[in-house]
């Protein structure tokens, strides 16, 4: 698993928890729905500025999102 | 101040604290010295995968680096 793949999963989790569509999250963060979809599938590695915009739209701190990625990568390393 | 600009300053701080040249940090993280220089000057916004590689080379967690960026952005917002 790469950081961007895990980030995509976490992004999707947070988006769904908040009841947002990909389109709505895109609108709130200034990106097109198709880019949100690419991120969620781990096909794109978001830039730092993008991470900050997405986190703001999801009402979470960027560092909390990254911490979740680290934890997930740590877990998958252990379990695989 | 943008997140990438602040990230660049923090990257430089950490690199110097560890006594690494831009060339050495580049070597450890798999990037060219010129890319490290662009990052430090905030001319490039690092991708998530790049943040993870740099943090590993600097022996710090990616979330700790991002937290420092948040803190710095918070401070500059207050003081400006």
Backbone of each chain as nested JSON, in Angstrom:
{
  "chains": [
    {"id": "A", "residues": [
      {"number": 1, "name": "UNK", "atoms": {"N": [0.836, -1.215, 0.0], "CA": [0.0, 0.0, 0.0], "C": [0.867, 1.26, 0.0]}},
      {"number": 2, "name": "UNK", "atoms": {"N": [0.517, 2.204, -0.849], "CA": [1.221, 3.49, -0.873], "C": [0.432, 4.497, -0.023]}},
      {"number": 3, "name": "UNK", "atoms": {"N": [1.106, 5.559, 0.439], "CA": [0.381, 6.591, 1.189], "C": [-0.831, 7.129, 0.427]}},
      {"number": 4, "name": "UNK", "atoms": {"N": [-0.691, 7.342, -0.88], "CA": [-1.818, 7.932, -1.624], "C": [-3.011, 6.985, -1.738]}},
      {"number": 5, "name": "UNK", "atoms": {"N": [-2.729, 5.688, -1.807], "CA": [-3.807, 4.688, -1.846], "C": [-4.596, 4.72, -0.515]}},
      {"number": 6, "name": "UNK", "atoms": {"N": [-3.872, 4.731, 0.577], "CA": [-4.506, 4.77, 1.901], "C": [-5.231, 6.104, 2.098]}},
      {"number": 7, "name": "UNK", "atoms": {"N": [-4.604, 7.173, 1.645], "CA": [-5.238, 8.489, 1.759], "C": [-6.592, 8.48, 1.052]}},
      {"number": 8, "name": "UNK", "atoms": {"N": [-6.645, 7.873, -0.126], "CA": [-7.89, 7.802, -0.891], "C": [-9.005, 7.123, -0.112]}},
      {"number": 9, "name": "UNK", "atoms": {"N": [-8.671, 6.033, 0.55], "CA": [-9.666, 5.299, 1.343], "C": [-10.182, 6.161, 2.491]}},
      {"number": 10, "name": "UNK", "atoms": {"N": [-9.239, 6.861, 3.138], "CA": [-9.599, 7.69, 4.29], "C": [-10.417, 8.902, 3.85]}},
      {"number": 11, "name": "UNK", "atoms": {"N": [-10.053, 9.452, 2.709], "CA": [-10.809, 10.575, 2.154], "C": [-12.258, 10.156, 1.914]}},
      {"number": 12, "name": "UNK", "atoms": {"N": [-12.429, 8.988, 1.326], "CA": [-13.776, 8.479, 1.04], "C": [-14.568, 8.256, 2.337]}},
      {"number": 13, "name": "UNK", "atoms": {"N": [-13.898, 7.649, 3.312], "CA": [-14.536, 7.425, 4.623], "C": [-15.059, 8.729, 5.222]}},
      {"number": 14, "name": "UNK", "atoms": {"N": [-14.176, 9.727, 5.281], "CA": [-14.558, 11.021, 5.867], "C": [-15.685, 11.666, 5.07]}},
      {"number": 15, "name": "UNK", "atoms": {"N": [-15.585, 11.599, 3.743], "CA": [-16.611, 12.219, 2.891], "C": [-17.979, 11.584, 3.163]}},
      {"number": 16, "name": "UNK", "atoms": {"N": [-18.006, 10.248, 3.235], "CA": [-19.278, 9.543, 3.435], "C": [-19.822, 9.811, 4.839]}},
      {"number": 17, "name": "UNK", "atoms": {"N": [-18.922, 9.78, 5.842], "CA": [-19.322, 10.116, 7.218], "C": [-20.039, 11.459, 7.292]}},
      {"number": 18, "name": "UNK", "atoms": {"N": [-19.592, 12.392, 6.439], "CA": [-20.17, 13.74, 6.465], "C": [-21.351, 13.883, 5.5]}},
      {"number": 19, "name": "UNK", "atoms": {"N": [-21.708, 12.767, 4.868], "CA": [-22.872, 12.781, 3.976], "C": [-22.679, 13.63, 2.723]}},
      {"number": 20, "name": "UNK", "atoms": {"N": [-21.414, 13.742, 2.27], "CA": [-21.137, 14.554, 1.075], "C": [-20.971, 13.661, -0.156]}},
      {"number": 21, "name": "UNK", "atoms": {"N": [-21.47, 14.129, -1.285], "CA": [-21.198, 13.455, -2.559], "C": [-19.802, 13.873, -3.028]}},
      {"number": 22, "name": "UNK", "atoms": {"N": [-19.248, 13.131, -3.993], "CA": [-17.954, 13.528, -4.562], "C": [-18.081, 14.917, -5.186]}},
      {"number": 23, "name": "UNK", "atoms": {"N": [-19.223, 15.153, -5.785], "CA": [-19.458, 16.441, -6.433], "C": [-19.449, 17.583, -5.409]}},
      {"number": 24, "name": "UNK", "atoms": {"N": [-20.115, 17.335, -4.283], "CA": [-20.201, 18.356, -3.241], "C": [-18.824, 18.631, -2.623]}},
      {"number": 25, "name": "UNK", "atoms": {"N": [-18.095, 17.56, -2.321], "CA": [-16.749, 17.744, -1.758], "C": [-15.869, 18.496, -2.755]}},
      {"number": 26, "name": "UNK", "atoms": {"N": [-15.999, 18.144, -4.031], "CA": [-15.244, 18.843, -5.073], "C": [-15.575, 20.33, -5.071]}},
      {"number": 27, "name": "UNK", "atoms": {"N": [-16.86, 20.62, -4.997], "CA": [-17.305, 22.009, -5.008], "C": [-16.734, 22.764, -3.802]}},
      {"number": 28, "name": "UNK", "atoms": {"N": [-16.812, 22.134, -2.627], "CA": [-16.349, 22.784, -1.383], "C": [-14.837, 23.026, -1.387]}},
      {"number": 29, "name": "UNK", "atoms": {"N": [-14.093, 22.13, -2.048], "CA": [-12.632, 22.223, -1.977], "C": [-12.024, 22.842, -3.237]}},
      {"number": 30, "name": "UNK", "atoms": {"N": [-12.858, 23.061, -4.243], "CA": [-12.361, 23.715, -5.457], "C": [-11.824, 22.761, -6.505]}},
      {"number": 31, "name": "UNK", "atoms": {"N": [-12.264, 21.498, -6.47], "CA": [-11.805, 20.523, -7.463], "C": [-12.997, 19.907, -8.191]}},
      {"number": 32, "name": "UNK", "atoms": {"N": [-12.695, 19.32, -9.336], "CA": [-13.746, 18.647, -10.101], "C": [-14.019, 17.285, -9.47]}},
      {"number": 33, "name": "UNK", "atoms": {"N": [-15.264, 16.836, -9.573], "CA": [-15.68, 15.536, -9.058], "C": [-14.772, 14.395, -9.548]}},
      {"number": 34, "name": "UNK", "atoms": {"N": [-14.335, 14.484, -10.785], "CA": [-13.499, 13.398, -11.33], "C": [-12.135, 13.343, -10.626]}},
      {"number": 35, "name": "UNK", "atoms": {"N": [-11.655, 14.499, -10.18], "CA": [-10.37, 14.51, -9.457], "C": [-10.548, 13.884, -8.069]}},
      {"number": 36, "name": "UNK", "atoms": {"N": [-11.671, 14.174, -7.421], "CA": [-11.983, 13.555, -6.118], "C": [-12.026, 12.031, -6.294]}},
      {"number": 37, "name": "UNK", "atoms": {"N": [-12.642, 11.6, -7.384], "CA": [-12.74, 10.165, -7.657], "C": [-11.354, 9.541, -7.861]}},
      {"number": 38, "name": "UNK", "atoms": {"N": [-10.488, 10.215, -8.591], "CA": [-9.119, 9.715, -8.801], "C": [-8.36, 9.623, -7.479]}},
      {"number": 39, "name": "UNK", "atoms": {"N": [-8.547, 10.642, -6.629], "CA": [-7.892, 10.641, -5.313], "C": [-8.397, 9.463, -4.477]}},
      {"number": 40, "name": "UNK", "atoms": {"N": [-9.71, 9.282, -4.458], "CA": [-10.287, 8.227, -3.614], "C": [-9.837, 6.834, -4.061]}},
      {"number": 41, "name": "UNK", "atoms": {"N": [-9.561, 6.702, -5.348], "CA": [-9.085, 5.406, -5.833], "C": [-7.557, 5.293, -5.774]}},
      {"number": 42, "name": "UNK", "atoms": {"N": [-6.917, 6.326, -5.2], "CA": [-5.462, 6.27, -5.034], "C": [-4.717, 6.379, -6.349]}},
      {"number": 43, "name": "UNK", "atoms": {"N": [-5.396, 6.915, -7.376], "CA": [-4.767, 7.041, -8.689], "C": [-3.95, 8.315, -8.802]}},
      {"number": 44, "name": "UNK", "atoms": {"N": [-4.183, 9.233, -7.875], "CA": [-3.408, 10.478, -7.821], "C": [-2.907, 10.655, -6.395]}},
      {"number": 45, "name": "UNK", "atoms": {"N": [-1.693, 11.18, -6.259], "CA": [-1.151, 11.523, -4.947], "C": [-1.408, 13.017, -4.739]}},
      {"number": 46, "name": "UNK", "atoms": {"N": [-2.252, 13.386, -3.755], "CA": [-2.587, 14.795, -3.593], "C": [-1.374, 15.619, -3.182]}},
      {"number": 47, "name": "UNK", "atoms": {"N": [-1.316, 16.864, -3.619], "CA": [-0.242, 17.751, -3.161], "C": [-0.585, 18.252, -1.763]}},
      {"number": 48, "name": "UNK", "atoms": {"N": [0.412, 18.806, -1.103], "CA": [0.198, 19.356, 0.241], "C": [-0.924, 20.394, 0.239]}},
      {"number": 49, "name": "UNK", "atoms": {"N": [-0.913, 21.282, -0.756], "CA": [-1.964, 22.315, -0.805], "C": [-3.344, 21.685, -0.972]}},
      {"number": 50, "name": "UNK", "atoms": {"N": [-3.429, 20.628, -1.773], "CA": [-4.703, 19.918, -1.965], "C": [-5.164, 19.273, -0.661]}},
      {"number": 51, "name": "UNK", "atoms": {"N": [-4.24, 18.659, 0.063], "CA": [-4.578, 18.037, 1.354], "C": [-5.184, 19.091, 2.287]}},
      {"number": 52, "name": "UNK", "atoms": {"N": [-4.579, 20.288, 2.326], "CA": [-5.098, 21.347, 3.189], "C": [-6.507, 21.776, 2.759]}},
      {"number": 53, "name": "UNK", "atoms": {"N": [-6.753, 21.859, 1.452], "CA": [-8.082, 22.273, 0.976], "C": [-9.135, 21.212, 1.276]}},
      {"number": 54, "name": "UNK", "atoms": {"N": [-8.779, 19.937, 1.053], "CA": [-9.727, 18.852, 1.318], "C": [-10.049, 18.782, 2.81]}},
      {"number": 55, "name": "UNK", "atoms": {"N": [-9.01, 18.895, 3.64], "CA": [-9.212, 18.811, 5.09], "C": [-10.134, 19.939, 5.56]}},
      {"number": 56, "name": "UNK", "atoms": {"N": [-9.937, 21.113, 4.998], "CA": [-10.782, 22.241, 5.379], "C": [-12.246, 21.961, 5.009]}},
      {"number": 57, "name": "UNK", "atoms": {"N": [-12.463, 21.431, 3.802], "CA": [-13.832, 21.128, 3.35], "C": [-14.466, 20.025, 4.211]}},
      {"number": 58, "name": "UNK", "atoms": {"N": [-13.619, 19.148, 4.772], "CA": [-14.112, 18.038, 5.607], "C": [-14.124, 18.405, 7.086]}},
      {"number": 59, "name": "UNK", "atoms": {"N": [-13.677, 19.625, 7.396], "CA": [-13.672, 20.102, 8.767], "C": [-12.835, 19.216, 9.694]}},
      {"number": 60, "name": "UNK", "atoms": {"N": [-11.636, 18.92, 9.243], "CA": [-10.687, 18.118, 10.025], "C": [-9.316, 18.765, 9.801]}},
      {"number": 61, "name": "UNK", "atoms": {"N": [-8.372, 18.506, 10.695], "CA": [-7.046, 19.082, 10.452], "C": [-6.276, 18.181, 9.482]}},
      {"number": 62, "name": "UNK", "atoms": {"N": [-5.443, 18.792, 8.635], "CA": [-4.626, 17.991, 7.715], "C": [-3.771, 16.962, 8.461]}},
      {"number": 63, "name": "UNK", "atoms": {"N": [-3.207, 17.367, 9.61], "CA": [-2.327, 16.431, 10.342], "C": [-3.108, 15.224, 10.851]}},
      {"number": 64, "name": "UNK", "atoms": {"N": [-4.394, 15.416, 11.197], "CA": [-5.217, 14.28, 11.651], "C": [-5.45, 13.305, 10.497]}},
      {"number": 65, "name": "UNK", "atoms": {"N": [-5.632, 13.844, 9.298], "CA": [-5.789, 12.966, 8.132], "C": [-4.51, 12.159, 7.885]}},
      {"number": 66, "name": "UNK", "atoms": {"N": [-3.371, 12.84, 7.98], "CA": [-2.086, 12.18, 7.706], "C": [-1.785, 11.136, 8.787]}},
      {"number": 67, "name": "UNK", "atoms": {"N": [-2.161, 11.471, 10.022], "CA": [-1.964, 10.519, 11.117], "C": [-2.75, 9.23, 10.839]}},
      {"number": 68, "name": "UNK", "atoms": {"N": [-3.976, 9.387, 10.347], "CA": [-4.789, 8.213, 9.989], "C": [-4.101, 7.383, 8.894]}},
      {"number": 69, "name": "UNK", "atoms": {"N": [-3.478, 8.055, 7.944], "CA": [-2.757, 7.345, 6.875], "C": [-1.599, 6.549, 7.474]}},
      {"number": 70, "name": "UNK", "atoms": {"N": [-0.846, 7.201, 8.37], "CA": [0.288, 6.524, 9.027], "C": [-0.178, 5.291, 9.789]}},
      {"number": 71, "name": "UNK", "atoms": {"N": [-1.267, 5.461, 10.551], "CA": [-1.774, 4.359, 11.374], "C": [-2.175, 3.193, 10.48]}},
      {"number": 72, "name": "UNK", "atoms": {"N": [-2.859, 3.524, 9.392], "CA": [-3.337, 2.496, 8.459], "C": [-2.155, 1.785, 7.798]}},
      {"number": 73, "name": "UNK", "atoms": {"N": [-1.147, 2.529, 7.421], "CA": [0.045, 1.925, 6.801], "C": [0.771, 1.043, 7.806]}},
      {"number": 74, "name": "UNK", "atoms": {"N": [0.824, 1.508, 9.058], "CA": [1.454, 0.711, 10.118], "C": [0.722, -0.603, 10.314]}},
      {"number": 75, "name": "UNK", "atoms": {"N": [-0.61, -0.53, 10.338], "CA": [-1.447, -1.711, 10.541], "C": [-1.275, -2.696, 9.396]}},
      {"number": 76, "name": "UNK", "atoms": {"N": [-1.297, -2.143, 8.16], "CA": [-1.241, -3.065, 7.017], "C": [0.139, -3.707, 6.924]}},
      {"number": 77, "name": "UNK", "atoms": {"N": [1.179, -2.977, 7.378], "CA": [2.518, -3.575, 7.414], "C": [2.542, -4.761, 8.378]}},
      {"number": 78, "name": "UNK", "atoms": {"N": [1.901, -4.544, 9.548], "CA": [1.909, -5.604, 10.564], "C": [1.109, -6.829, 10.112]}},
      {"number": 79, "name": "UNK", "atoms": {"N": [-0.077, -6.552, 9.498], "CA": [-0.971, -7.671, 9.206], "C": [-0.606, -8.412, 7.918]}},
      {"number": 80, "name": "UNK", "atoms": {"N": [0.239, -7.81, 7.094], "CA": [0.608, -8.511, 5.852], "C": [1.944, -9.245, 6.003]}}
    ]},
    {"id": "B", "residues": [
      {"number": 1, "name": "UNK", "atoms": {"N": [0.656, 33.28, 3.267], "CA": [1.523, 32.078, 3.233], "C": [0.711, 30.845, 2.808]}},
      {"number": 2, "name": "UNK", "atoms": {"N": [1.244, 30.097, 1.887], "CA": [0.587, 28.843, 1.471], "C": [1.201, 27.686, 2.265]}},
      {"number": 3, "name": "UNK", "atoms": {"N": [0.465, 26.568, 2.378], "CA": [1.032, 25.396, 3.063], "C": [2.388, 24.984, 2.485]}},
      {"number": 4, "name": "UNK", "atoms": {"N": [2.541, 25.03, 1.164], "CA": [3.805, 24.557, 0.577], "C": [4.971, 25.492, 0.908]}},
      {"number": 5, "name": "UNK", "atoms": {"N": [4.685, 26.772, 1.022], "CA": [5.721, 27.744, 1.392], "C": [6.206, 27.46, 2.83]}},
      {"number": 6, "name": "UNK", "atoms": {"N": [5.259, 27.252, 3.717], "CA": [5.597, 26.96, 5.111], "C": [6.297, 25.602, 5.208]}},
      {"number": 7, "name": "UNK", "atoms": {"N": [5.813, 24.646, 4.45], "CA": [6.434, 23.317, 4.444], "C": [7.909, 23.425, 4.061]}},
      {"number": 8, "name": "UNK", "atoms": {"N": [8.19, 24.251, 3.064], "CA": [9.565, 24.429, 2.603], "C": [10.478, 24.928, 3.717]}},
      {"number": 9, "name": "UNK", "atoms": {"N": [9.974, 25.897, 4.483], "CA": [10.776, 26.441, 5.584], "C": [11.044, 25.373, 6.643]}},
      {"number": 10, "name": "UNK", "atoms": {"N": [10.015, 24.589, 6.922], "CA": [10.136, 23.545, 7.948], "C": [11.057, 22.42, 7.481]}},
      {"number": 11, "name": "UNK", "atoms": {"N": [10.937, 22.089, 6.212], "CA": [11.821, 21.075, 5.631], "C": [13.283, 21.503, 5.795]}},
      {"number": 12, "name": "UNK", "atoms": {"N": [13.552, 22.759, 5.488], "CA": [14.918, 23.291, 5.594], "C": [15.406, 23.24, 7.044]}},
      {"number": 13, "name": "UNK", "atoms": {"N": [14.533, 23.676, 7.953], "CA": [14.873, 23.635, 9.383], "C": [15.28, 22.235, 9.827]}},
      {"number": 14, "name": "UNK", "atoms": {"N": [14.422, 21.26, 9.508], "CA": [14.695, 19.874, 9.906], "C": [15.988, 19.361, 9.269]}},
      {"number": 15, "name": "UNK", "atoms": {"N": [16.178, 19.691, 7.989], "CA": [17.365, 19.215, 7.283], "C": [18.627, 19.757, 7.951]}},
      {"number": 16, "name": "UNK", "atoms": {"N": [18.612, 21.047, 8.268], "CA": [19.8, 21.675, 8.863], "C": [20.035, 21.143, 10.279]}},
      {"number": 17, "name": "UNK", "atoms": {"N": [18.939, 20.995, 11.044], "CA": [19.042, 20.396, 12.39], "C": [19.748, 19.048, 12.362]}},
      {"number": 18, "name": "UNK", "atoms": {"N": [19.519, 18.303, 11.288], "CA": [20.102, 16.965, 11.171], "C": [21.467, 16.988, 10.482]}},
      {"number": 19, "name": "UNK", "atoms": {"N": [21.932, 18.188, 10.161], "CA": [23.258, 18.329, 9.557], "C": [23.353, 17.741, 8.166]}},
      {"number": 20, "name": "UNK", "atoms": {"N": [22.228, 17.73, 7.421], "CA": [22.229, 17.165, 6.071], "C": [22.312, 18.274, 5.022]}},
      {"number": 21, "name": "UNK", "atoms": {"N": [23.063, 18.014, 3.954], "CA": [23.038, 18.921, 2.804], "C": [21.787, 18.625, 1.98]}},
      {"number": 22, "name": "UNK", "atoms": {"N": [21.425, 19.541, 1.078], "CA": [20.289, 19.282, 0.176], "C": [20.579, 18.029, -0.653]}},
      {"number": 23, "name": "UNK", "atoms": {"N": [21.834, 17.89, -1.038], "CA": [22.237, 16.737, -1.846], "C": [22.03, 15.431, -1.077]}},
      {"number": 24, "name": "UNK", "atoms": {"N": [22.429, 15.452, 0.177], "CA": [22.316, 14.245, 1.007], "C": [20.837, 13.897, 1.259]}},
      {"number": 25, "name": "UNK", "atoms": {"N": [20.041, 14.901, 1.597], "CA": [18.61, 14.651, 1.818], "C": [17.973, 14.119, 0.535]}},
      {"number": 26, "name": "UNK", "atoms": {"N": [18.371, 14.693, -0.607], "CA": [17.869, 14.21, -1.891], "C": [18.218, 12.747, -2.094]}},
      {"number": 27, "name": "UNK", "atoms": {"N": [19.462, 12.425, -1.81], "CA": [19.929, 11.046, -1.976], "C": [19.132, 10.096, -1.085]}},
      {"number": 28, "name": "UNK", "atoms": {"N": [18.941, 10.499, 0.171], "CA": [18.244, 9.631, 1.145], "C": [16.771, 9.429, 0.775]}},
      {"number": 29, "name": "UNK", "atoms": {"N": [16.177, 10.45, 0.157], "CA": [14.735, 10.375, -0.111], "C": [14.422, 10.01, -1.562]}},
      {"number": 30, "name": "UNK", "atoms": {"N": [15.455, 9.973, -2.387], "CA": [15.245, 9.559, -3.776], "C": [14.908, 10.71, -4.725]}},
      {"number": 31, "name": "UNK", "atoms": {"N": [15.324, 11.925, -4.36], "CA": [15.068, 13.079, -5.23], "C": [16.366, 13.793, -5.558]}},
      {"number": 32, "name": "UNK", "atoms": {"N": [16.31, 14.611, -6.606], "CA": [17.483, 15.387, -6.992], "C": [17.597, 16.602, -6.07]}},
      {"number": 33, "name": "UNK", "atoms": {"N": [18.816, 17.027, -5.841], "CA": [19.088, 18.199, -5.008], "C": [18.292, 19.431, -5.455]}},
      {"number": 34, "name": "UNK", "atoms": {"N": [18.129, 19.581, -6.753], "CA": [17.4, 20.757, -7.255], "C": [15.913, 20.713, -6.86]}},
      {"number": 35, "name": "UNK", "atoms": {"N": [15.371, 19.516, -6.752], "CA": [13.962, 19.387, -6.33], "C": [13.82, 19.741, -4.845]}},
      {"number": 36, "name": "UNK", "atoms": {"N": [14.801, 19.302, -4.041], "CA": [14.812, 19.671, -2.613], "C": [14.865, 21.196, -2.485]}},
      {"number": 37, "name": "UNK", "atoms": {"N": [15.683, 21.811, -3.325], "CA": [15.813, 23.272, -3.294], "C": [14.485, 23.95, -3.661]}},
      {"number": 38, "name": "UNK", "atoms": {"N": [13.814, 23.446, -4.686], "CA": [12.504, 24.002, -5.081], "C": [11.484, 23.855, -3.949]}},
      {"number": 39, "name": "UNK", "atoms": {"N": [11.5, 22.7, -3.289], "CA": [10.579, 22.473, -2.166], "C": [10.865, 23.462, -1.042]}},
      {"number": 40, "name": "UNK", "atoms": {"N": [12.153, 23.61, -0.699], "CA": [12.513, 24.482, 0.427], "C": [12.134, 25.932, 0.159]}},
      {"number": 41, "name": "UNK", "atoms": {"N": [12.146, 26.318, -1.101], "CA": [11.755, 27.68, -1.437], "C": [10.25, 27.813, -1.676]}},
      {"number": 42, "name": "UNK", "atoms": {"N": [9.532, 26.711, -1.464], "CA": [8.072, 26.758, -1.614], "C": [7.629, 26.91, -3.056]}},
      {"number": 43, "name": "UNK", "atoms": {"N": [8.513, 26.569, -3.987], "CA": [8.183, 26.703, -5.406], "C": [7.421, 25.5, -5.922]}},
      {"number": 44, "name": "UNK", "atoms": {"N": [7.476, 24.403, -5.151], "CA": [6.732, 23.199, -5.492], "C": [5.933, 22.768, -4.268]}},
      {"number": 45, "name": "UNK", "atoms": {"N": [4.734, 22.233, -4.508], "CA": [3.929, 21.671, -3.428], "C": [4.165, 20.159, -3.452]}},
      {"number": 46, "name": "UNK", "atoms": {"N": [4.785, 19.612, -2.386], "CA": [5.115, 18.182, -2.425], "C": [3.857, 17.317, -2.438]}},
      {"number": 47, "name": "UNK", "atoms": {"N": [3.926, 16.182, -3.115], "CA": [2.799, 15.246, -3.066], "C": [2.85, 14.488, -1.743]}},
      {"number": 48, "name": "UNK", "atoms": {"N": [1.732, 13.838, -1.426], "CA": [1.669, 13.037, -0.192], "C": [2.798, 12.004, -0.151]}},
      {"number": 49, "name": "UNK", "atoms": {"N": [3.016, 11.309, -1.261], "CA": [4.07, 10.29, -1.284], "C": [5.444, 10.909, -1.031]}},
      {"number": 50, "name": "UNK", "atoms": {"N": [5.667, 12.093, -1.586], "CA": [6.939, 12.798, -1.366], "C": [7.097, 13.188, 0.103]}},
      {"number": 51, "name": "UNK", "atoms": {"N": [6.011, 13.669, 0.712], "CA": [6.058, 14.03, 2.138], "C": [6.472, 12.806, 2.961]}},
      {"number": 52, "name": "UNK", "atoms": {"N": [5.914, 11.653, 2.655], "CA": [6.261, 10.431, 3.391], "C": [7.735, 10.058, 3.201]}},
      {"number": 53, "name": "UNK", "atoms": {"N": [8.245, 10.215, 1.98], "CA": [9.658, 9.865, 1.736], "C": [10.6, 10.831, 2.447]}},
      {"number": 54, "name": "UNK", "atoms": {"N": [10.269, 12.128, 2.391], "CA": [11.114, 13.129, 3.053], "C": [11.109, 12.921, 4.563]}},
      {"number": 55, "name": "UNK", "atoms": {"N": [9.923, 12.665, 5.114], "CA": [9.81, 12.477, 6.567], "C": [10.636, 11.27, 6.998]}},
      {"number": 56, "name": "UNK", "atoms": {"N": [10.584, 10.223, 6.198], "CA": [11.363, 9.025, 6.538], "C": [12.862, 9.341, 6.548]}},
      {"number": 57, "name": "UNK", "atoms": {"N": [13.307, 10.085, 5.541], "CA": [14.726, 10.444, 5.453], "C": [15.139, 11.34, 6.618]}},
      {"number": 58, "name": "UNK", "atoms": {"N": [14.182, 12.123, 7.137], "CA": [14.472, 13.044, 8.246], "C": [14.178, 12.406, 9.607]}},
      {"number": 59, "name": "UNK", "atoms": {"N": [13.703, 11.174, 9.573], "CA": [13.41, 10.44, 10.805], "C": [12.379, 11.153, 11.689]}},
      {"number": 60, "name": "UNK", "atoms": {"N": [11.284, 11.549, 11.044], "CA": [10.186, 12.205, 11.743], "C": [8.905, 11.645, 11.124]}},
      {"number": 61, "name": "UNK", "atoms": {"N": [7.785, 11.741, 11.812], "CA": [6.55, 11.254, 11.192], "C": [5.986, 12.338, 10.264]}},
      {"number": 62, "name": "UNK", "atoms": {"N": [5.374, 11.921, 9.159], "CA": [4.757, 12.894, 8.252], "C": [3.74, 13.777, 8.983]}},
      {"number": 63, "name": "UNK", "atoms": {"N": [2.947, 13.188, 9.879], "CA": [1.921, 13.986, 10.566], "C": [2.552, 15.053, 11.456]}},
      {"number": 64, "name": "UNK", "atoms": {"N": [3.714, 14.774, 12.026], "CA": [4.406, 15.783, 12.845], "C": [4.86, 16.952, 11.975]}},
      {"number": 65, "name": "UNK", "atoms": {"N": [5.308, 16.642, 10.76], "CA": [5.701, 17.726, 9.84], "C": [4.486, 18.586, 9.485]}},
      {"number": 66, "name": "UNK", "atoms": {"N": [3.365, 17.925, 9.195], "CA": [2.152, 18.648, 8.793], "C": [1.604, 19.477, 9.959]}},
      {"number": 67, "name": "UNK", "atoms": {"N": [1.717, 18.914, 11.153], "CA": [1.279, 19.647, 12.342], "C": [2.078, 20.944, 12.487]}},
      {"number": 68, "name": "UNK", "atoms": {"N": [3.376, 20.863, 12.238], "CA": [4.224, 22.069, 12.294], "C": [3.784, 23.11, 11.26]}},
      {"number": 69, "name": "UNK", "atoms": {"N": [3.384, 22.617, 10.083], "CA": [2.896, 23.533, 9.038], "C": [1.617, 24.225, 9.51]}},
      {"number": 70, "name": "UNK", "atoms": {"N": [0.702, 23.43, 10.088], "CA": [-0.559, 24.004, 10.603], "C": [-0.287, 25.068, 11.66]}},
      {"number": 71, "name": "UNK", "atoms": {"N": [0.615, 24.731, 12.596], "CA": [0.921, 25.651, 13.696], "C": [1.472, 26.963, 13.144]}},
      {"number": 72, "name": "UNK", "atoms": {"N": [2.374, 26.818, 12.183], "CA": [3.025, 27.989, 11.59], "C": [1.998, 28.851, 10.837]}},
      {"number": 73, "name": "UNK", "atoms": {"N": [1.105, 28.197, 10.113], "CA": [0.066, 28.938, 9.379], "C": [-0.87, 29.636, 10.36]}},
      {"number": 74, "name": "UNK", "atoms": {"N": [-1.182, 28.949, 11.464], "CA": [-2.049, 29.537, 12.494], "C": [-1.408, 30.774, 13.077]}},
      {"number": 75, "name": "UNK", "atoms": {"N": [-0.102, 30.682, 13.366], "CA": [0.64, 31.798, 13.962], "C": [0.688, 32.976, 13.014]}},
      {"number": 76, "name": "UNK", "atoms": {"N": [0.96, 32.687, 11.729], "CA": [1.109, 33.797, 10.787], "C": [-0.243, 34.466, 10.541]}},
      {"number": 77, "name": "UNK", "atoms": {"N": [-1.324, 33.656, 10.616], "CA": [-2.666, 34.253, 10.475], "C": [-2.932, 35.22, 11.612]}},
      {"number": 78, "name": "UNK", "atoms": {"N": [-2.539, 34.785, 12.854], "CA": [-2.796, 35.632, 14.026], "C": [-1.971, 36.903, 13.982]}},
      {"number": 79, "name": "UNK", "atoms": {"N": [-0.682, 36.771, 13.575], "CA": [0.207, 37.918, 13.696], "C": [0.082, 38.9, 12.529]}},
      {"number": 80, "name": "UNK", "atoms": {"N": [-0.569, 38.491, 11.454], "CA": [-0.727, 39.407, 10.32], "C": [-2.069, 40.146, 10.355]}}
    ]}
  ]
}
